[in-house]
Amino acid sequence: MPVTVLLVDDEPLVRAGLRAVLDAQPDIEVVGEAADGASVVPLVRQLRPDVVAMDVRMPLLDGIEATRAVLRTVDSPPKILVVTTFENDEYVYQALRAGADGFLLKRARPSEIVHAVRLVAEGETLLFPAAVRALAAEYGNRQARAVLKQAALTEREEAVLRAMARGLTNVEIAKELIVGTETVKSHVSAILGKLGARDRTQAVITAYESGFVAPA
């Protein structure tokens, strides 16, 4: 089954470009488009896409609120890939905090766009550029520090979380730590559970906000 994608952007040319790139792949299918975040929830319920490629800045309902609405009201919600012009946009960071799963620049090369959709669909990793990591560190807060302290991660779990924060996949983490992929998956699940994180993105945000990991 192909990865199904819903495109959400107020610029028709952006949607057309993304559709052309994604529909050219045998394992990806664009199933719908929306020009504003207000249309996202009904379309997600109707089309059940695997991934929503979501512009973060839109005139009526922005990508942050649209992300919150999807995660709050849709059962088994899709993965959400934030698409934007500027990597250091605070809107991007807020969308990630709201529950988005990854990040993509509009100027990305076609191969990078395809790769991002596949990665987010798999749920194994996230796209978390240096500029957004720096924003997360700037938003450091006591709550994140308390959550991490209370989690009492093991030494190996801490190593896995640091690798996750660098954007490594489970396979890449396994190679780096010289363990099996299934072992890494078990550690990731334990980390998410201990941190009370919905997914890898939320765990990494906690890692940066708490100061456990510092942006390079």
FIDO-524824 format. One record per residue: residue in three letters; x, y, z of N, C-alpha, C in turn. Coordinates in nm, 4 decimals, m for minus. Layout:
<atoms>
ala|X|Y|Z|X|Y|Z|X|Y|Z $
...
</atoms>
This chain:
<atoms>
met|0.0841|m0.1199|0.0000|0.0000|0.0000|0.0000|0.0879|0.1252|0.0000 $
pro|0.0557|0.2230|m0.0849|0.1355|0.3462|m0.0872|0.1088|0.4316|0.0365 $
val|0.2053|0.5194|0.0676|0.1865|0.6192|0.1721|0.0956|0.7277|0.1157 $
thr|m0.0169|0.7537|0.1802|m0.1111|0.8542|0.1306|m0.0864|0.9879|0.2000 $
val|m0.0963|1.0961|0.1221|m0.0586|1.2281|0.1714|m0.1686|1.3300|0.1412 $
leu|m0.1979|1.4147|0.2397|m0.2853|1.5305|0.2219|m0.1986|1.6553|0.2235 $
leu|m0.2103|1.7399|0.1198|m0.1318|1.8623|0.1112|m0.2142|1.9806|0.1614 $
val|m0.1557|2.0597|0.2522|m0.2260|2.1754|0.3077|m0.1364|2.2981|0.2964 $
asp|m0.1706|2.3877|0.2046|m0.0924|2.5095|0.1836|m0.1801|2.6107|0.1114 $
asp|m0.1694|2.7377|0.1504|m0.2537|2.8387|0.0873|m0.2009|2.8845|m0.0485 $
glu|m0.0829|2.8352|m0.0896|m0.0259|2.8711|m0.2190|m0.0461|2.7562|m0.3181 $
pro|m0.1271|2.7767|m0.4228|m0.1526|2.6706|m0.5206|m0.0256|2.6178|m0.5872 $
leu|0.0715|2.7059|m0.6123|0.1949|2.6622|m0.6773|0.2749|2.5682|m0.5880 $
val|0.2728|2.5942|m0.4579|0.3426|2.5053|m0.3639|0.2762|2.3683|m0.3637 $
arg|0.1431|2.3670|m0.3572|0.0722|2.2389|m0.3589|0.0988|2.1635|m0.4889 $
ala|0.0992|2.2356|m0.6000|0.1220|2.1714|m0.7294|0.2629|2.1125|m0.7364 $
gly|0.3598|2.1856|m0.6835|0.4966|2.1347|m0.6843|0.5140|2.0105|m0.5988 $
leu|0.4554|2.0144|m0.4792|0.4636|1.8982|m0.3914|0.3922|1.7782|m0.4519 $
arg|0.2760|1.8019|m0.5115|0.2014|1.6920|m0.5738|0.2824|1.6279|m0.6866 $
ala|0.3452|1.7112|m0.7683|0.4231|1.6586|m0.8803|0.5379|1.5713|m0.8307 $
val|0.6041|1.6172|m0.7261|0.7176|1.5413|m0.6712|0.6706|1.4105|m0.6087 $
leu|0.5648|1.4172|m0.5277|0.5221|1.2994|m0.4530|0.4492|1.1975|m0.5396 $
asp|0.3644|1.2452|m0.6301|0.2896|1.1523|m0.7146|0.3799|1.0786|m0.8142 $
ala|0.5008|1.1286|m0.8331|0.5952|1.0616|m0.9230|0.6565|0.9371|m0.8591 $
gln|0.6319|0.9195|m0.7276|0.6879|0.8037|m0.6562|0.5878|0.6892|m0.6547 $
pro|0.6329|0.5666|m0.6810|0.5405|0.4526|m0.6851|0.4814|0.4164|m0.5494 $
asp|0.5485|0.4596|m0.4409|0.5031|0.4222|m0.3065|0.4363|0.5362|m0.2322 $
ile|0.4067|0.6482|m0.3014|0.3423|0.7636|m0.2383|0.2275|0.8106|m0.3261 $
glu|0.1155|0.8454|m0.2636|m0.0008|0.8935|m0.3378|m0.0616|1.0144|m0.2672 $
val|m0.0737|1.1258|m0.3392|m0.1423|1.2439|m0.2854|m0.2923|1.2222|m0.3026 $
val|m0.3635|1.2204|m0.1911|m0.5071|1.1895|m0.1967|m0.5965|1.3122|m0.1832 $
gly|m0.5376|1.4287|m0.1538|m0.6197|1.5476|m0.1402|m0.5388|1.6716|m0.1143 $
glu|m0.6029|1.7876|m0.1272|m0.5394|1.9167|m0.1041|m0.6341|2.0078|m0.0273 $
ala|m0.5753|2.0997|0.0493|m0.6534|2.2013|0.1193|m0.5756|2.3318|0.1161 $
ala|m0.6485|2.4442|0.1094|m0.5849|2.5754|0.1025|m0.5784|2.6430|0.2387 $
asp|m0.6351|2.5806|0.3415|m0.6334|2.6416|0.4737|m0.6489|2.5351|0.5815 $
gly|m0.5959|2.5659|0.7001|m0.6019|2.4707|0.8094|m0.7423|2.4373|0.8547 $
ala|m0.8377|2.5252|0.8284|m0.9751|2.5007|0.8712|m1.0377|2.3812|0.8011 $
ser|m0.9836|2.3431|0.6866|m1.0384|2.2300|0.6108|m0.9746|2.0965|0.6477 $
val|m0.8726|2.1001|0.7329|m0.7913|1.9805|0.7545|m0.8682|1.8683|0.8235 $
val|m0.9333|1.8983|0.9346|m1.0005|1.7919|1.0112|m1.1046|1.7183|0.9270 $
pro|m1.1964|1.7873|0.8577|m1.2930|1.7151|0.7746|m1.2268|1.6294|0.6665 $
leu|m1.1210|1.6821|0.6044|m1.0537|1.6067|0.4992|m0.9794|1.4854|0.5554 $
val|m0.9199|1.5018|0.6718|m0.8507|1.3884|0.7345|m0.9502|1.2773|0.7671 $
arg|m1.0664|1.3155|0.8183|m1.1685|1.2150|0.8490|m1.2210|1.1463|0.7229 $
gln|m1.2306|1.2222|0.6147|m1.2825|1.1664|0.4899|m1.1796|1.0812|0.4169 $
leu|m1.0545|1.1296|0.4105|m0.9532|1.0655|0.3263|m0.8611|0.9710|0.4019 $
arg|m0.8499|0.9870|0.5338|m0.7640|0.9037|0.6186|m0.6211|0.8941|0.5650 $
pro|m0.5554|1.0084|0.5412|m0.4175|1.0040|0.4908|m0.3212|0.9530|0.5970 $
asp|m0.2088|0.8999|0.5513|m0.1032|0.8588|0.6442|m0.0239|0.9799|0.6930 $
val|m0.0074|1.0788|0.6045|0.0733|1.1973|0.6353|m0.0006|1.3225|0.5888 $
val|0.0032|1.4270|0.6714|m0.0450|1.5590|0.6298|0.0767|1.6496|0.6173 $
ala|0.1013|1.7009|0.4962|0.2077|1.7991|0.4750|0.1452|1.9362|0.4980 $
met|0.1782|1.9985|0.6105|0.1043|2.1140|0.6622|0.1879|2.2419|0.6606 $
asp|0.1432|2.3400|0.5836|0.2049|2.4721|0.5885|0.1816|2.5301|0.7279 $
val|0.2818|2.5977|0.7815|0.2678|2.6463|0.9180|0.2003|2.7836|0.9242 $
arg|0.2136|2.8626|0.8182|0.1542|2.9966|0.8167|0.0446|3.0030|0.7117 $
met|m0.0803|3.0130|0.7567|m0.1951|3.0230|0.6663|m0.2901|3.1292|0.7203 $
pro|m0.3695|3.1943|0.6326|m0.4461|3.3131|0.6735|m0.5599|3.2895|0.7716 $
leu|m0.6357|3.1823|0.7585|m0.7529|3.1624|0.8440|m0.7202|3.0807|0.9685 $
leu|m0.6698|2.9608|0.9486|m0.6293|2.8758|1.0610|m0.4889|2.8254|1.0314 $
asp|m0.3922|2.8626|1.1163|m0.2536|2.8270|1.0862|m0.2250|2.6798|1.1174 $
gly|m0.1041|2.6374|1.0802|m0.0675|2.4970|1.0962|m0.0595|2.4517|1.2401 $
ile|m0.0323|2.5436|1.3312|m0.0252|2.5085|1.4731|m0.1628|2.4655|1.5235 $
glu|m0.2619|2.5508|1.5008|m0.3967|2.5197|1.5473|m0.4566|2.4023|1.4714 $
ala|m0.4247|2.3912|1.3436|m0.4749|2.2778|1.2659|m0.4161|2.1470|1.3176 $
thr|m0.2901|2.1494|1.3543|m0.2261|2.0303|1.4124|m0.2941|1.9917|1.5424 $
arg|m0.3160|2.0903|1.6287|m0.3838|2.0631|1.7565|m0.5234|2.0046|1.7325 $
ala|m0.5949|2.0604|1.6341|m0.7308|2.0141|1.6066|m0.7317|1.8696|1.5588 $
val|m0.6377|1.8346|1.4725|m0.6304|1.6970|1.4224|m0.6023|1.6005|1.5371 $
leu|m0.5034|1.6320|1.6177|m0.4637|1.5403|1.7247|m0.5689|1.5316|1.8346 $
arg|m0.6457|1.6388|1.8507|m0.7469|1.6414|1.9566|m0.8760|1.5720|1.9161 $
thr|m0.9096|1.5750|1.7878|m1.0439|1.5318|1.7470|m1.0477|1.4093|1.6555 $
val|m0.9331|1.3670|1.6018|m0.9325|1.2553|1.5066|m0.8770|1.1299|1.5726 $
asp|m0.9512|1.0211|1.5629|m0.9012|0.8932|1.6131|m0.7914|0.8421|1.5202 $
ser|m0.6854|0.7859|1.5776|m0.5708|0.7369|1.4997|m0.5262|0.8430|1.3988 $
pro|m0.4836|0.9595|1.4478|m0.4496|1.0705|1.3577|m0.3285|1.0397|1.2706 $
pro|m0.3177|1.1073|1.1563|m0.2041|1.0865|1.0680|m0.0786|1.1524|1.1242 $
lys|0.0358|1.1216|1.0639|0.1584|1.1933|1.0944|0.1486|1.3316|1.0306 $
ile|0.2058|1.4304|1.0971|0.1989|1.5671|1.0454|0.3402|1.6188|1.0186 $
leu|0.3633|1.6558|0.8940|0.4917|1.7080|0.8506|0.4771|1.8575|0.8253 $
val|0.5420|1.9385|0.9066|0.5346|2.0832|0.8936|0.6170|2.1279|0.7725 $
val|0.5561|2.2078|0.6874|0.6248|2.2590|0.5686|0.6280|2.4113|0.5779 $
thr|0.7476|2.4699|0.5678|0.7581|2.6142|0.5855|0.8750|2.6707|0.5073 $
thr|0.8839|2.8027|0.5060|0.9880|2.8717|0.4302|1.1150|2.8908|0.5112 $
phe|1.0999|2.9177|0.6408|1.2147|2.9530|0.7232|1.2372|2.8496|0.8332 $
glu|1.3594|2.7969|0.8425|1.3860|2.6922|0.9398|1.3914|2.7435|1.0824 $
asn|1.4181|2.8738|1.1010|1.4236|2.9270|1.2369|1.2937|2.9961|1.2770 $
asp|1.1866|2.9614|1.2085|1.0554|3.0201|1.2355|1.0013|2.9653|1.3676 $
glu|0.9684|3.0552|1.4606|0.9146|3.0105|1.5890|0.7834|2.9355|1.5705 $
tyr|0.7098|2.9653|1.4623|0.5871|2.8931|1.4332|0.6146|2.7436|1.4158 $
val|0.7270|2.7120|1.3533|0.7631|2.5718|1.3316|0.7810|2.5017|1.4657 $
tyr|0.8546|2.5670|1.5541|0.8782|2.5081|1.6849|0.7478|2.4876|1.7612 $
gln|0.6588|2.5871|1.7546|0.5315|2.5745|1.8235|0.4473|2.4619|1.7630 $
ala|0.4570|2.4429|1.6327|0.3844|2.3327|1.5692|0.4391|2.1987|1.6159 $
leu|0.5705|2.1887|1.6295|0.6304|2.0651|1.6799|0.5878|2.0396|1.8236 $
arg|0.5843|2.1443|1.9032|0.5385|2.1296|2.0416|0.3921|2.0879|2.0470 $
ala|0.3152|2.1331|1.9488|0.1723|2.1003|1.9444|0.1487|1.9554|1.9034 $
gly|0.2524|1.8900|1.8491|0.2372|1.7492|1.8140|0.2773|1.7111|1.6736 $
ala|0.3258|1.8061|1.5932|0.3725|1.7711|1.4592|0.4912|1.6755|1.4692 $
asp|0.5075|1.5918|1.3680|0.6062|1.4844|1.3739|0.7365|1.5148|1.3028 $
gly|0.7380|1.6160|1.2165|0.8594|1.6437|1.1418|0.8546|1.7796|1.0769 $
phe|0.9580|1.8108|1.0012|0.9817|1.9454|0.9528|1.0418|1.9385|0.8137 $
leu|0.9948|2.0250|0.7238|1.0456|2.0267|0.5867|1.0454|2.1692|0.5339 $
leu|1.1564|2.2096|0.4726|1.1639|2.3407|0.4100|1.1044|2.3363|0.2703 $
lys|1.0343|2.4432|0.2324|0.9737|2.4482|0.0994|1.0793|2.4464|m0.0113 $
arg|1.1995|2.4919|0.0204|1.3044|2.4939|m0.0810|1.3813|2.3619|m0.0892 $
ala|1.3367|2.2611|m0.0165|1.4053|2.1317|m0.0178|1.4060|2.0711|m0.1576 $
arg|1.5082|1.9913|m0.1848|1.5165|1.9226|m0.3130|1.4104|1.8131|m0.3198 $
pro|1.3670|1.7769|m0.4387|1.2659|1.6712|m0.4521|1.2999|1.5445|m0.3756 $
ser|1.4257|1.5029|m0.3814|1.4652|1.3807|m0.3099|1.4485|1.3965|m0.1599 $
glu|1.4722|1.5179|m0.1077|1.4571|1.5438|0.0355|1.3097|1.5433|0.0757 $
ile|1.2241|1.5938|m0.0121|1.0804|1.5943|0.0153|1.0282|1.4513|0.0253 $
val|1.0657|1.3694|m0.0704|1.0227|1.2289|m0.0724|1.0746|1.1564|0.0515 $
his|1.2018|1.1790|0.0830|1.2636|1.1134|0.1988|1.1922|1.1535|0.3278 $
ala|1.1582|1.2830|0.3395|1.0913|1.3309|0.4603|0.9555|1.2649|0.4788 $
val|0.8786|1.2542|0.3722|0.7464|1.1920|0.3802|0.7588|1.0454|0.4224 $
arg|0.8537|0.9758|0.3632|0.8726|0.8341|0.3988|0.9137|0.8183|0.5439 $
leu|1.0069|0.9029|0.5902|1.0538|0.8926|0.7284|0.9417|0.9191|0.8280 $
val|0.8670|1.0251|0.8039|0.7591|1.0594|0.8959|0.6511|0.9515|0.8950 $
ala|0.6224|0.8957|0.7780|0.5218|0.7900|0.7687|0.5634|0.6676|0.8491 $
glu|0.6934|0.6375|0.8477|0.7422|0.5219|0.9223|0.7413|0.5457|1.0725 $
gly|0.7492|0.6736|1.1119|0.7471|0.7069|1.2538|0.8747|0.6728|1.3265 $
glu|0.9828|0.6460|1.2519|1.1083|0.6046|1.3139|1.1956|0.7211|1.3552 $
thr|1.1825|0.8311|1.2881|1.2709|0.9426|1.3171|1.1975|1.0726|1.2919 $
leu|1.2662|1.1830|1.3053|1.2052|1.3122|1.2842|1.3064|1.4056|1.2212 $
leu|1.2566|1.5152|1.1657|1.3427|1.6151|1.1049|1.3441|1.7341|1.1988 $
phe|1.4584|1.7583|1.2600|1.4673|1.8548|1.3682|1.5953|1.9360|1.3497 $
pro|1.5944|2.0385|1.2612|1.7168|2.1100|1.2258|1.7757|2.1901|1.3403 $
ala|1.9004|2.2300|1.3223|1.9741|2.2988|1.4284|1.9027|2.4233|1.4767 $
ala|1.8437|2.4998|1.3850|1.7771|2.6236|1.4250|1.6598|2.5970|1.5180 $
val|1.5861|2.4896|1.4928|1.4718|2.4561|1.5783|1.5202|2.3992|1.7110 $
arg|1.6304|2.3267|1.7086|1.6887|2.2761|1.8337|1.7264|2.3934|1.9235 $
ala|1.7832|2.4982|1.8628|1.8209|2.6160|1.9408|1.6981|2.6827|2.0028 $
leu|1.5885|2.6889|1.9282|1.4650|2.7447|1.9822|1.4166|2.6630|2.1015 $
ala|1.4255|2.5297|2.0885|1.3826|2.4436|2.1987|1.4652|2.4701|2.3236 $
ala|1.5957|2.4876|2.3053|1.6818|2.5154|2.4197|1.6472|2.6494|2.4830 $
glu|1.6122|2.7481|2.3993|1.5746|2.8793|2.4511|1.4471|2.8720|2.5344 $
tyr|1.3607|2.7746|2.5022|1.2350|2.7596|2.5738|1.2496|2.6682|2.6954 $
gly|1.3729|2.6454|2.7364|1.3963|2.5597|2.8515|1.3052|2.5957|2.9684 $
asn|1.2512|2.4938|3.0356|1.1587|2.5235|3.1447|1.1685|2.4211|3.2564 $
arg|1.1193|2.4603|3.3715|1.1272|2.3747|3.4892|1.0485|2.2460|3.4706 $
gln|0.9352|2.2559|3.4018|0.8523|2.1372|3.3838|0.9278|2.0292|3.3082 $
ala|0.9969|2.0681|3.2006|1.0738|1.9702|3.1239|1.1847|1.9101|3.2086 $
arg|1.2514|1.9939|3.2884|1.3581|1.9430|3.3746|1.3023|1.8456|3.4777 $
ala|1.1846|1.8772|3.5324|1.1234|1.7896|3.6318|1.0818|1.6562|3.5694 $
val|1.0260|1.6625|3.4488|0.9834|1.5410|3.3798|1.1029|1.4494|3.3558 $
leu|1.2131|1.5070|3.3079|1.3303|1.4250|3.2782|1.3909|1.3663|3.4061 $
lys|1.3946|1.4465|3.5120|1.4497|1.3968|3.6378|1.3651|1.2834|3.6926 $
gln|1.2334|1.3001|3.6879|1.1433|1.1983|3.7404|1.1467|1.0706|3.6559 $
ala|1.1791|1.0848|3.5279|1.1817|0.9685|3.4387|1.2875|0.8676|3.4786 $
ala|1.3983|0.9161|3.5383|1.5065|0.8279|3.5835|1.5481|0.7310|3.4722 $
leu|1.5872|0.7857|3.3585|1.6306|0.7018|3.2469|1.7572|0.6255|3.2823 $
thr|1.7690|0.5056|3.2288|1.8921|0.4294|3.2464|2.0020|0.4908|3.1606 $
glu|2.1231|0.4484|3.1821|2.2364|0.5001|3.1042|2.2175|0.4720|2.9557 $
arg|2.1707|0.3530|2.9224|2.1497|0.3190|2.7817|2.0335|0.3996|2.7228 $
glu|1.9282|0.4196|2.7999|1.8162|0.5011|2.7519|1.8601|0.6454|2.7274 $
glu|1.9474|0.6966|2.8138|1.9999|0.8309|2.7921|2.0779|0.8383|2.6619 $
ala|2.1567|0.7358|2.6331|2.2345|0.7326|2.5090|2.1420|0.7289|2.3878 $
val|2.0350|0.6512|2.3980|1.9377|0.6431|2.2876|1.8675|0.7765|2.2686 $
leu|1.8308|0.8438|2.3770|1.7635|0.9730|2.3670|1.8548|1.0767|2.3018 $
arg|1.9827|1.0755|2.3364|2.0767|1.1686|2.2730|2.0857|1.1419|2.1231 $
ala|2.0865|1.0149|2.0863|2.0917|0.9797|1.9443|1.9625|1.0213|1.8741 $
met|1.8483|1.0025|1.9395|1.7205|1.0470|1.8841|1.7230|1.1981|1.8600 $
ala|1.7831|1.2714|1.9546|1.7890|1.4166|1.9440|1.8732|1.4611|1.8252 $
arg|1.9624|1.3749|1.7797|2.0429|1.4046|1.6605|1.9712|1.3630|1.5331 $
gly|1.8518|1.3059|1.5473|1.7729|1.2682|1.4309|1.8061|1.1329|1.3736 $
leu|1.8749|1.0482|1.4497|1.9121|0.9168|1.3988|1.7922|0.8225|1.3971 $
thr|1.7882|0.7338|1.2984|1.6858|0.6305|1.2917|1.7210|0.5180|1.3880 $
asn|1.6270|0.4273|1.4085|1.6550|0.3119|1.4944|1.7716|0.2301|1.4417 $
val|1.7779|0.2133|1.3105|1.8878|0.1367|1.2504|2.0209|0.2061|1.2756 $
glu|2.0231|0.3380|1.2581|2.1473|0.4134|1.2800|2.1888|0.4102|1.4269 $
ile|2.0907|0.4187|1.5175|2.1218|0.4113|1.6600|2.1779|0.2741|1.6946 $
ala|2.1177|0.1702|1.6384|2.1649|0.0336|1.6645|2.3099|0.0165|1.6222 $
lys|2.3449|0.0698|1.5049|2.4834|0.0592|1.4568|2.5786|0.1359|1.5470 $
glu|2.5366|0.2544|1.5886|2.6240|0.3373|1.6722|2.6458|0.2759|1.8094 $
leu|2.5418|0.2183|1.8681|2.5527|0.1613|2.0029|2.5886|0.0135|2.0018 $
ile|2.5988|m0.0426|1.8818|2.6340|m0.1845|1.8626|2.5342|m0.2741|1.9370 $
val|2.4081|m0.2550|1.9078|2.3009|m0.3386|1.9626|2.2041|m0.3701|1.8488 $
gly|2.1068|m0.4565|1.8751|2.0082|m0.4916|1.7746|1.9021|m0.3829|1.7589 $
thr|1.8408|m0.3781|1.6417|1.7363|m0.2793|1.6155|1.6177|m0.2975|1.7094 $
glu|1.5810|m0.4230|1.7370|1.4692|m0.4476|1.8280|1.4993|m0.3966|1.9679 $
thr|1.6271|m0.4057|2.0078|1.6661|m0.3518|2.1381|1.6472|m0.2010|2.1415 $
val|1.6850|m0.1345|2.0321|1.6663|0.0104|2.0236|1.5175|0.0441|2.0315 $
lys|1.4346|m0.0297|1.9591|1.2904|m0.0053|1.9629|1.2369|m0.0167|2.1052 $
ser|1.2861|m0.1146|2.1779|1.2425|m0.1326|2.3169|1.2836|m0.0131|2.4029 $
his|1.4066|0.0348|2.3807|1.4534|0.1515|2.4562|1.3711|0.2750|2.4226 $
val|1.3407|0.2935|2.2934|1.2607|0.4093|2.2523|1.1230|0.4045|2.3179 $
ser|1.0610|0.2874|2.3171|0.9299|0.2732|2.3804|0.9366|0.3052|2.5290 $
ala|1.0435|0.2590|2.5943|1.0596|0.2866|2.7368|1.0780|0.4356|2.7629 $
ile|1.1559|0.5008|2.6761|1.1794|0.6446|2.6913|1.0489|0.7222|2.6769 $
leu|0.9713|0.6893|2.5739|0.8443|0.7589|2.5527|0.7521|0.7392|2.6731 $
gly|0.7475|0.6176|2.7236|0.6629|0.5900|2.8385|0.7058|0.6673|2.9617 $
lys|0.8359|0.6692|2.9899|0.8859|0.7371|3.1096|0.8682|0.8895|3.1009 $
leu|0.8807|0.9433|2.9790|0.8668|1.0880|2.9623|0.7221|1.1302|2.9415 $
gly|0.6324|1.0332|2.9222|0.4943|1.0662|2.8920|0.4824|1.1367|2.7576 $
ala|0.5694|1.0996|2.6642|0.5740|1.1639|2.5332|0.4892|1.0882|2.4321 $
arg|0.4191|1.1628|2.3470|0.3344|1.1021|2.2440|0.4173|1.0307|2.1383 $
asp|0.5326|1.0885|2.1058|0.6163|1.0322|2.0004|0.7596|1.0801|2.0187 $
arg|0.8450|1.0480|1.9215|0.9862|1.0834|1.9302|1.0064|1.2350|1.9343 $
thr|0.9273|1.3069|1.8563|0.9410|1.4522|1.8532|0.9215|1.5109|1.9918 $
gln|0.8156|1.4680|2.0605|0.7878|1.5217|2.1940|0.8990|1.4844|2.2920 $
ala|0.9548|1.3653|2.2782|1.0652|1.3241|2.3660|1.1884|1.4106|2.3428 $
val|1.2172|1.4401|2.2171|1.3339|1.5214|2.1844|1.3143|1.6656|2.2312 $
ile|1.1941|1.7182|2.2174|1.1668|1.8532|2.2671|1.1918|1.8606|2.4175 $
thr|1.1464|1.7594|2.4903|1.1713|1.7553|2.6345|1.3201|1.7507|2.6635 $
ala|1.3945|1.6735|2.5832|1.5393|1.6619|2.6031|1.6083|1.7971|2.5875 $
tyr|1.5676|1.8750|2.4866|1.6286|2.0060|2.4644|1.5797|2.1090|2.5660 $
glu|1.4495|2.1097|2.5938|1.3962|2.2095|2.6869|1.4496|2.1888|2.8291 $
ser|1.4786|2.0653|2.8635|1.5287|2.0366|2.9986|1.6779|2.0648|3.0127 $
gly|1.7456|2.0828|2.8979|1.8900|2.1021|2.9015|1.9665|1.9713|2.9003 $
phe|1.8963|1.8582|2.8955|1.9637|1.7279|2.8902|2.0495|1.7180|2.7655 $
val|2.0019|1.7727|2.6557|2.0783|1.7794|2.5313|2.0901|1.9251|2.4918 $
ala|2.2106|1.9670|2.4549|2.2330|2.1044|2.4124|2.2482|2.1090|2.2602 $
pro|2.1916|2.2112|2.1953|2.2077|2.2219|2.0492|2.3530|2.2391|2.0119 $
ala|2.3962|2.1721|1.9062|2.5358|2.1817|1.8637|2.5632|2.3220|1.8134 $
</atoms>
